[in-house]
Amino acid sequence: MTSTWADHDVVGRLRVLPATDHLHLLADPVAAALRALPPEVAARCGVAEIDPDLADTAELCASMDVPLSASANCVVVSGRRSGETRYAACVVLATTRADVNGVAKRRLDVRKASFAPRDEAIGLTGMEYGGITPLGLPAGWPVLLDQAVAAAPWLVVGSGLRRSKLVVPGEFLAGLAGAEVLSGLGVPVG
């Protein structure tokens, strides 16, 4: 039997519900991507409604007893090469930071990579800043996952909105279209 988020303690005090039954808690591109998945895969996604003021990882973890090691951050990075802007999403554990100008830069094959400007990230993804998630990103974008993210049994990640979080297994994220598991993408903080 496949385990669900209810079988794990990574969700702290979050009230997790089946995401497929609560699509109104997801940004439109995230809901569309979830609907496009096979039902047995989509069923592994949970969603928890939260106070939008708790959307930032540190605040959520402190307020809802979610371990930082069971939380992942998704950031949009970009770089230019031959007049073309290249984008990717980097997903790392909350206990790390993305190696943007090392691993991500080499994968994008650009001279310099940086976090995409806020308005650009929002406009391109159709998601709210602070809620950007690897599910439902623009077609063709690589989704770069640190090995620890792909190996995690369950993670709390953005839902595309600041008022909710997804709860998914790492293998779910590793199975997304465009997902690539990269060693060293997440660099320990401190």
VENNORNOR-V945964 format. One record per residue. N is the residue number from 1. RES is the residue in three letters. SS is DSSP state (helix for helix, strand for strand, loop for the rest). Layout:
N&RES&SS ; N&RES&SS
//
This chain:
1&MET&loop ; 2&THR&loop ; 3&SER&loop ; 4&THR&loop ; 5&TRP&helix ; 6&ALA&helix ; 7&ASP&helix ; 8&HIS&loop ; 9&ASP&loop ; 10&VAL&loop ; 11&VAL&loop ; 12&GLY&loop ; 13&ARG&loop ; 14&LEU&loop ; 15&ARG&loop ; 16&VAL&strand ; 17&LEU&strand ; 18&PRO&strand ; 19&ALA&helix ; 20&THR&helix ; 21&ASP&helix ; 22&HIS&loop ; 23&LEU&helix ; 24&HIS&helix ; 25&LEU&helix ; 26&LEU&loop ; 27&ALA&loop ; 28&ASP&helix ; 29&PRO&helix ; 30&VAL&helix ; 31&ALA&helix ; 32&ALA&helix ; 33&ALA&helix ; 34&LEU&helix ; 35&ARG&helix ; 36&ALA&helix ; 37&LEU&loop ; 38&PRO&loop ; 39&PRO&helix ; 40&GLU&helix ; 41&VAL&helix ; 42&ALA&helix ; 43&ALA&loop ; 44&ARG&loop ; 45&CYS&loop ; 46&GLY&strand ; 47&VAL&strand ; 48&ALA&strand ; 49&GLU&strand ; 50&ILE&loop ; 51&ASP&loop ; 52&PRO&helix ; 53&ASP&helix ; 54&LEU&helix ; 55&ALA&loop ; 56&ASP&loop ; 57&THR&helix ; 58&ALA&helix ; 59&GLU&helix ; 60&LEU&helix ; 61&CYS&helix ; 62&ALA&helix ; 63&SER&helix ; 64&MET&helix ; 65&ASP&loop ; 66&VAL&loop ; 67&PRO&loop ; 68&LEU&helix ; 69&SER&helix ; 70&ALA&helix ; 71&SER&strand ; 72&ALA&strand ; 73&ASN&strand ; 74&CYS&strand ; 75&VAL&strand ; 76&VAL&strand ; 77&VAL&strand ; 78&SER&strand ; 79&GLY&strand ; 80&ARG&strand ; 81&ARG&strand ; 82&SER&loop ; 83&GLY&loop ; 84&GLU&strand ; 85&THR&strand ; 86&ARG&strand ; 87&TYR&strand ; 88&ALA&strand ; 89&ALA&strand ; 90&CYS&strand ; 91&VAL&strand ; 92&VAL&strand ; 93&LEU&strand ; 94&ALA&loop ; 95&THR&loop ; 96&THR&strand ; 97&ARG&strand ; 98&ALA&strand ; 99&ASP&loop ; 100&VAL&helix ; 101&ASN&helix ; 102&GLY&helix ; 103&VAL&helix ; 104&ALA&helix ; 105&LYS&helix ; 106&ARG&helix ; 107&ARG&helix ; 108&LEU&helix ; 109&ASP&loop ; 110&VAL&loop ; 111&ARG&loop ; 112&LYS&loop ; 113&ALA&strand ; 114&SER&strand ; 115&PHE&strand ; 116&ALA&loop ; 117&PRO&loop ; 118&ARG&helix ; 119&ASP&helix ; 120&GLU&helix ; 121&ALA&helix ; 122&ILE&helix ; 123&GLY&helix ; 124&LEU&helix ; 125&THR&helix ; 126&GLY&loop ; 127&MET&loop ; 128&GLU&loop ; 129&TYR&loop ; 130&GLY&loop ; 131&GLY&loop ; 132&ILE&loop ; 133&THR&loop ; 134&PRO&loop ; 135&LEU&loop ; 136&GLY&loop ; 137&LEU&loop ; 138&PRO&loop ; 139&ALA&loop ; 140&GLY&loop ; 141&TRP&loop ; 142&PRO&strand ; 143&VAL&strand ; 144&LEU&strand ; 145&LEU&strand ; 146&ASP&strand ; 147&GLN&helix ; 148&ALA&helix ; 149&VAL&helix ; 150&ALA&helix ; 151&ALA&helix ; 152&ALA&loop ; 153&PRO&loop ; 154&TRP&loop ; 155&LEU&strand ; 156&VAL&strand ; 157&VAL&strand ; 158&GLY&strand ; 159&SER&loop ; 160&GLY&loop ; 161&LEU&loop ; 162&ARG&loop ; 163&ARG&loop ; 164&SER&strand ; 165&LYS&strand ; 166&LEU&strand ; 167&VAL&strand ; 168&VAL&strand ; 169&PRO&loop ; 170&GLY&helix ; 171&GLU&helix ; 172&PHE&helix ; 173&LEU&helix ; 174&ALA&helix ; 175&GLY&loop ; 176&LEU&loop ; 177&ALA&loop ; 178&GLY&loop ; 179&ALA&strand ; 180&GLU&strand ; 181&VAL&strand ; 182&LEU&strand ; 183&SER&loop ; 184&GLY&loop ; 185&LEU&loop ; 186&GLY&strand ; 187&VAL&strand ; 188&PRO&strand ; 189&VAL&loop ; 190&GLY&loop
//
